[in-house]
Every structure is written in C-alpha cells, then in structure tokens.
Amino acid sequence: MTSIVVGKCPSCGAERFPIPLWCDICGSYRIDEVSPPSGLVTETTIVRHIPGHVLPPLRLGTVRLAGGAVVVARLEAGVGEGSRVEVDVEAGAPIARLRPSSRADG
C-alpha cells in the first residue's frame, strides 16, 4: 500500500489527478509529484454490476484532496459523505480510509 501521488504545479499551486503533462491553469510544463495527507468525501455511489457481470456491491466515492485534486476511490467500510479520509493506492486503485483521528475508537 502506498500513498496516492498527484501532480502539483509549482507556478500556480494547482493540484490534479492523474498527474497531467502540463498545468491546465497556467500552462506550465513543470509538474511536481506530491502526496496530499488527506481529503474529504463529497459524494458516494454503489456499483452493483458492469455489462455482462453482477458484482458484489462496490462503494465508490469522490474525494477532494487537501490541495484541490479530485479522485474517485473505493471506500473502506465506515466511510461516507463528509468523512475525512486518507487515500492510498492498493493493487493499482485508489482506496479511501478514515483518518486515524476520525475513527470512533481513536
């Protein structure tokens, strides 16, 4: 498991995911890689099937990361709209987990 990496423009500060080739705000071709510490789940949905397949329910959410980048991630149990999360990458896909300070037991 690794932290998610987003692109940050050092000229204007815009952050994007996936990492862009250039900044869509100021046009700079210099993009740094950063790992935002956390984000906020703004929307959720449940995927139950894809064409030709029935799936066990898969919870997905839109996460606005601390620097403004937006990621669609699989949601760990207990994560819902308004949750403060950390986003990691597992098996090549983003997964959102409650931040330790957001857990009911901690």
LINDA-V961617 format. One line per field, one symbol per residue. ss: DSSP state (H for helix, E for strand, - for the rest). phi: phi as a letter, one per 40 degrees, with the letter a starting at -180 (. if undefined). A space follows every 10 residues. Layout:
# LINDA-V961617
ss = ???
phi = ???
This chain:
# LINDA-V961617
ss = -EE--EEEE- ----EE---- ---------- EEEE----EE EEEEEEEEEE --EEEEEEEE EEEEE----E EEEEE----- ---EEEEEEE --EEEEEE-H HH----
phi = .bccbbcbcc cbgcbbbccc cacccbgccc bcbbbccaab cbababcbab dgabbcdbcb acbccdchcb bcbcbcdgca dgccbbbbbb fgbcbbbdcd cccccb
